[in-house]
Amino acid sequence: MPAFALQPVDETFFESAREVQVGTFDIAKPASEVWAELVADGALSFCRSLRGARWTSPRPFGVGTTRTMPALYGLLVVDEVFFRWEEGRRKSFYVERANLPMFTSLAEDYLVEEVSPSQSRFTWTLAMEPTALGRLGSPLNARVVDGIIQDMRRHFS
């Protein structure tokens, strides 16, 4: 069970964080299908370094929804709180607790935009303030994030 508390953030963190990584790509699926996958049980389990989300709030989801995500091949487990929820389009969370002291703050934003009835654009933003331990792991973190983006591209293509 995660034990290290992180600082809560809001949408301004995506502009002010020490480290921000963004991946944007077009998907040959309707936005509604992409969104459905992102809120499904076990969401993101197609990413090699993730173990699939476990929602810890009942449906319907919205602001205040929580989930737990095993990351870094299960070595890192984080508890997330969603602070923005635009059903079918956008959701953002911050990490409330983690089992390793790697970050003082960490947040993600998922944006799904309709390009046409059969195509969408997905933008994933990761923002973080690493601790000293997290800064030591920055090269690994960057590789893991790049791998998640590659896995998303592969899955949605």
Buried (B, 14 or more C-beta within 10 A) or exposed (E): EBEBEBEEBEEEBBEEBBBBBBBEBBBEBBBEBBBBBBBEEEBBBBBEBBBBBBBEEEEEBEEEBBBBBBBBEEEBBBBBBBBBBEEBEBBBBBBBBBBBBBBBBBBBBBBBBBEEEEBBBBBBBBBBBBBEEBBEBBEEBEEBBEBBBEBBBEEBE
